Amino acid sequence: MPITLVISVFLMLVGFFWIQHNAAVYRAQIMASSMKYDEDLPLWGGQSKGQLSLGHTRLSKDGKTLAVEIRYDDDAHTGLSSFGNRYKLRLVDTTANRMKHLKMSYGIFGTDGSGVLTLHSKTGFKNAAFLVMIIDNGQLVTTDDLNDPTQLSDSDIDNSITAELSGSSDNSSTNSNGEDENRAKLPPLYYVRLNAHNAIRNYRNWNSDSEMIDDLFVRENLATLKSSMNKVHAKIIKANRTLDEMNRRIQENSHDQIARTGKQNIKSSLNDLTASYEKIKNKYQKLKNSIIASNILDPKQTHYHTYTVSDLNTIH
């Protein structure tokens, strides 16, 4: 057999195995992937009552506790409950990553703050993704909601979720009109895809809610607010310099209409900047001076049900 043919066959085999290896690595990465910081939580069922997004995630020093910040926008705070125990929790794991004996809770930091999802595993976490569904069981209602005859009971909600996830695990389509209609009747149901190995490793374990909240987002939020204050203050300084320039021009030439218009515009901008600075400063001082109780996240939801599917990527 010519040497060139042998080399060609060898290279073809190497290329084939290399492609298969890369494909396997890519599939593993997809299966282990988690949502990114500041990414919006998808709405899996129900009608949106605001936007939730993924905030900071921290893994305790011993690798056994995962803390997750869930951010609420103003609409979400208006339409969703501000008490953790009024939510339903659902864990969706996979046959390759059964998460048995997991402790999970959900609480909210203040009536206008972030939600905190906590997961504890005495054996730690695999480098694999899982889903947590957050369902507003408080179901704050409007007048229109009260007049809607299609409101579901708790058992209806659980049966609907079970049926849909069973379909997902069988790789059946989740886009049929019937399933879409059933989902629309659900209360707001958001989900977050997580992998503990993608979280930032914390420098300590947590013995209380206050320690967790401090490490999870208080320190970083203070730094962010301080940075925002500095940026606005720098703009105020520049605006005052410009205002001083316009005043000096008018003193030299009282008929300078450009200076007068500029003065009026910059004063308006200064008022807006000053108001913005005071607003940020008040938030900073309130957060800095707040005394965070050790059980600040109470009342929490600590009960959940688990669903196991073969592939998380079938859930959408």
C-alpha positions as CSV (number, residue, x, y, z in Angstrom):
1,M,0.0,0.0,0.0
2,P,1.5,3.4,-1.0
3,I,2.7,5.4,1.9
4,T,0.6,8.4,0.8
5,L,-2.6,6.3,1.0
6,V,-1.7,5.1,4.5
7,I,-1.1,8.7,5.6
8,S,-4.3,9.8,4.0
9,V,-6.3,7.1,5.8
10,F,-4.6,7.9,9.1
11,L,-5.4,11.6,8.8
12,M,-9.0,10.9,7.9
13,L,-9.3,8.7,11.0
14,V,-7.7,11.4,13.2
15,G,-10.0,14.0,11.8
16,F,-13.1,11.9,12.4
17,F,-12.2,11.2,16.0
18,W,-11.3,14.9,16.5
19,I,-14.7,16.0,15.2
20,Q,-16.4,13.5,17.4
21,H,-14.4,14.6,20.4
22,N,-15.2,18.3,19.8
23,A,-18.9,17.5,19.3
24,A,-19.0,15.6,22.6
25,V,-17.3,18.5,24.4
26,Y,-19.8,20.9,22.9
27,R,-22.7,18.8,23.9
28,A,-21.3,18.6,27.4
29,Q,-20.9,22.4,27.5
30,I,-24.5,22.9,26.4
31,M,-25.9,20.5,28.9
32,A,-23.9,22.2,31.7
33,S,-24.6,25.8,30.6
34,S,-26.3,28.2,32.9
35,M,-27.9,31.6,32.5
36,K,-25.7,34.6,32.6
37,Y,-25.6,37.6,35.0
38,D,-28.4,40.1,34.2
39,E,-30.1,37.7,31.8
40,D,-33.9,37.9,31.9
41,L,-35.7,34.8,33.3
42,P,-37.9,33.2,30.7
43,L,-41.7,33.1,31.3
44,W,-42.6,29.5,30.9
45,G,-46.3,29.9,31.7
46,G,-48.9,32.5,32.6
47,Q,-49.0,36.2,31.7
48,S,-46.1,38.5,32.5
49,K,-46.5,40.7,35.5
50,G,-43.1,42.2,35.2
51,Q,-39.6,41.1,34.5
52,L,-37.3,39.0,36.7
53,S,-33.6,38.7,35.9
54,L,-30.6,36.8,37.3
55,G,-28.5,38.8,39.6
56,H,-25.3,37.6,41.5
57,T,-24.7,34.0,42.2
58,R,-22.3,32.8,44.9
59,L,-21.2,29.3,46.0
60,S,-20.2,28.9,49.6
61,K,-16.6,28.1,50.5
62,D,-17.3,24.5,51.1
63,G,-19.2,24.2,47.8
64,K,-22.4,23.0,49.4
65,T,-24.6,26.1,49.3
66,L,-25.6,28.0,46.2
67,A,-27.1,31.5,46.7
68,V,-28.9,33.1,43.8
69,E,-30.2,36.7,43.5
70,I,-33.4,37.1,41.5
71,R,-34.0,40.8,40.6
72,Y,-37.5,42.3,40.2
73,D,-38.3,45.3,38.1
74,D,-40.9,47.8,39.2
75,D,-43.7,46.1,37.3
76,A,-42.8,42.7,38.9
77,H,-42.9,44.3,42.4
78,T,-46.3,45.7,41.6
79,G,-47.8,42.5,40.1
80,L,-46.0,39.7,42.1
81,S,-45.9,38.9,45.7
82,S,-43.2,40.3,48.0
83,F,-43.2,37.3,50.4
84,G,-41.2,34.2,49.5
85,N,-43.6,31.8,51.1
86,R,-46.3,32.8,48.6
87,Y,-44.4,31.3,45.7
88,K,-44.3,27.7,44.5
89,L,-40.9,26.1,43.7
90,R,-40.2,23.4,41.2
91,L,-36.8,21.7,40.7
92,V,-36.1,20.2,37.3
93,D,-33.1,17.9,37.2
94,T,-32.0,15.3,34.7
95,T,-31.5,11.6,34.8
96,A,-27.7,12.2,34.6
97,N,-27.9,14.6,37.5
98,R,-30.4,13.5,40.1
99,M,-30.4,16.0,42.9
100,K,-31.7,14.1,45.8
101,H,-31.8,15.3,49.4
102,L,-31.5,18.9,48.2
103,K,-32.7,21.7,50.5
104,M,-34.1,24.7,48.8
105,S,-35.7,28.0,49.9
106,Y,-36.9,31.3,48.5
107,G,-37.2,34.5,50.4
108,I,-37.3,38.2,49.4
109,F,-35.1,41.0,50.8
110,G,-37.6,43.6,51.8
111,T,-40.9,44.3,50.0
112,D,-39.1,46.1,47.1
113,G,-35.8,44.2,47.0
114,S,-34.4,41.1,45.3
115,G,-35.5,37.5,45.8
116,V,-32.9,35.1,47.1
117,L,-33.0,31.5,46.1
118,T,-30.9,29.2,48.2
119,L,-29.9,25.6,47.5
120,H,-28.0,23.4,49.8
121,S,-26.6,19.9,49.0
122,K,-24.6,18.0,51.7
123,T,-22.7,16.3,49.0
124,G,-22.0,19.4,46.9
125,F,-23.0,20.0,43.2
126,K,-22.0,18.3,40.0
127,N,-20.8,20.4,37.1
128,A,-24.2,20.1,35.4
129,A,-27.2,22.4,34.8
130,F,-30.6,22.2,36.4
131,L,-33.8,24.4,36.4
132,V,-35.7,26.1,39.2
133,M,-39.2,27.2,38.5
134,I,-40.5,30.2,40.5
135,I,-44.3,30.4,40.5
136,D,-46.2,33.3,42.0
137,N,-48.7,31.5,44.1
138,G,-49.8,34.7,45.8
139,Q,-51.4,35.7,42.5
140,L,-52.0,39.4,43.2
141,V,-55.1,40.2,41.1
142,T,-56.6,43.1,39.2
143,T,-60.3,43.7,38.7
144,D,-60.0,42.0,35.3
145,D,-58.4,38.9,36.9
146,L,-61.3,38.6,39.4
147,N,-63.7,38.5,36.5
148,D,-61.7,35.9,34.6
149,P,-63.5,32.5,34.9
150,T,-60.4,30.5,33.8
151,Q,-58.4,30.9,37.1
152,L,-56.8,27.6,38.0
153,S,-56.7,25.9,41.4
154,D,-53.4,24.7,42.9
155,S,-54.1,21.1,41.9
156,D,-54.9,22.3,38.3
157,I,-51.6,24.2,38.3
158,D,-49.6,21.1,39.5
159,N,-51.4,18.8,37.0
160,S,-50.7,21.2,34.1
161,I,-47.0,21.5,35.0
162,T,-46.7,17.7,35.4
163,A,-48.3,17.0,32.1
164,E,-46.1,19.6,30.2
165,L,-42.9,18.4,31.8
166,S,-43.8,14.8,31.1
167,G,-44.2,15.7,27.5
168,S,-40.8,17.5,27.6
169,S,-39.1,14.4,29.0
170,D,-40.6,12.4,26.1
171,N,-39.2,14.9,23.7
172,S,-42.7,15.8,22.5
173,S,-43.5,19.2,21.1
174,T,-44.4,21.9,23.6
175,N,-45.6,24.3,20.9
176,S,-49.1,23.0,20.2
177,N,-52.1,25.3,20.5
178,G,-53.6,23.2,23.3
179,E,-50.4,23.4,25.4
180,D,-50.0,27.1,24.8
181,E,-53.6,27.7,26.0
182,N,-53.0,25.7,29.1
183,R,-49.8,27.6,29.9
184,A,-51.6,30.9,29.4
185,K,-54.0,30.0,32.2
186,L,-51.2,29.4,34.7
187,P,-50.1,32.1,37.2
188,P,-46.8,33.8,36.2
189,L,-44.2,31.0,36.1
190,Y,-40.6,32.0,35.5
191,Y,-37.6,29.6,35.4
192,V,-33.8,30.0,35.9
193,R,-31.2,27.7,34.6
194,L,-28.3,27.3,37.0
195,N,-25.0,25.4,37.4
196,A,-23.3,25.9,40.8
197,H,-19.8,25.5,39.2
198,N,-20.5,28.7,37.2
199,A,-21.1,30.8,40.4
200,I,-18.4,32.9,42.0
201,R,-16.8,31.0,44.9
202,N,-17.3,32.8,48.2
203,Y,-14.6,33.3,50.8
204,R,-16.8,31.9,53.7
205,N,-19.8,29.7,54.5
206,W,-23.0,31.4,55.6
207,N,-24.5,31.1,59.1
208,S,-27.4,33.5,58.6
209,D,-29.4,35.4,56.0
210,S,-27.6,38.6,56.7
211,E,-24.2,37.1,55.9
212,M,-25.5,35.6,52.7
213,I,-27.1,38.9,51.6
214,D,-24.0,40.9,52.4
215,D,-21.8,38.6,50.3
216,L,-24.4,38.1,47.6
217,F,-25.2,41.6,46.6
218,V,-25.1,44.3,49.4
219,R,-21.3,44.9,49.0
220,E,-21.4,45.0,45.2
221,N,-24.5,47.1,45.2
222,L,-22.9,49.6,47.5
223,A,-19.9,49.7,45.2
224,T,-22.1,50.2,42.1
225,L,-24.1,53.0,43.8
226,K,-20.9,54.7,44.9
227,S,-19.6,54.5,41.3
228,S,-22.9,55.9,40.0
229,M,-22.7,58.8,42.5
230,N,-19.2,59.6,41.5
231,K,-20.1,59.6,37.8
232,V,-23.1,61.9,38.4
233,H,-21.0,64.2,40.6
234,A,-18.4,64.5,37.9
235,K,-21.2,65.6,35.5
236,I,-22.4,68.1,38.0
237,I,-19.0,69.6,38.3
238,K,-18.7,70.0,34.5
239,A,-22.2,71.4,34.3
240,N,-21.4,74.0,37.0
241,R,-18.2,75.0,35.0
242,T,-20.3,75.4,31.9
243,L,-22.9,77.5,33.8
244,D,-20.1,79.7,35.2
245,E,-18.9,80.2,31.6
246,M,-22.4,81.2,30.4
247,N,-22.8,83.7,33.3
248,R,-19.4,85.3,32.5
249,R,-20.4,85.6,28.9
250,I,-23.6,87.3,29.8
251,Q,-21.8,89.7,32.1
252,E,-19.5,90.7,29.2
253,N,-22.4,90.9,26.7
254,S,-25.9,91.0,28.0
255,H,-27.2,90.5,24.4
256,D,-25.5,87.1,24.0
257,Q,-28.5,85.0,23.2
258,I,-26.4,81.8,22.7
259,A,-25.1,82.2,26.3
260,R,-28.6,82.9,27.7
261,T,-30.1,79.8,25.9
262,G,-27.1,77.7,27.0
263,K,-27.5,78.9,30.6
264,Q,-31.2,78.0,30.6
265,N,-30.5,74.5,29.2
266,I,-27.6,73.8,31.5
267,K,-29.6,74.9,34.6
268,S,-32.3,72.4,33.6
269,S,-29.7,69.7,33.2
270,L,-28.2,70.6,36.6
271,N,-31.6,70.2,38.3
272,D,-32.0,66.8,36.8
273,L,-28.5,65.7,37.7
274,T,-28.9,67.0,41.3
275,A,-32.1,65.1,41.7
276,S,-30.5,62.0,40.3
277,Y,-27.5,62.3,42.6
278,E,-29.8,62.7,45.7
279,K,-31.8,59.7,44.7
280,I,-28.7,57.5,44.3
281,K,-27.3,58.9,47.5
282,N,-30.4,58.1,49.5
283,K,-30.3,54.5,48.2
284,Y,-26.7,54.2,49.2
285,Q,-27.2,55.6,52.7
286,K,-30.3,53.5,53.2
287,L,-28.4,50.3,52.2
288,K,-25.2,51.2,54.0
289,N,-27.0,52.0,57.3
290,S,-29.6,49.2,57.2
291,I,-29.4,46.7,59.9
292,I,-29.9,43.3,58.3
293,A,-31.5,40.8,60.6
294,S,-30.3,37.3,60.6
295,N,-33.6,36.0,59.3
296,I,-34.4,38.9,57.0
297,L,-35.6,36.6,54.2
298,D,-38.4,35.2,56.2
299,P,-41.1,34.2,55.5
300,K,-39.5,31.7,53.1
301,Q,-40.8,29.0,50.9
302,T,-39.0,25.8,51.8
303,H,-41.1,23.2,50.0
304,Y,-40.7,22.1,46.4
305,H,-41.4,19.3,44.1
306,T,-38.9,17.7,41.7
307,Y,-39.3,16.7,38.1
308,T,-36.7,14.7,36.3
309,V,-36.3,14.9,32.5
310,S,-33.7,13.4,30.1
311,D,-32.7,16.7,28.5
312,L,-33.2,20.3,29.9
313,N,-32.9,21.7,26.4
314,T,-36.3,20.3,25.6
315,I,-37.9,22.8,28.1
316,H,-38.7,26.1,26.6
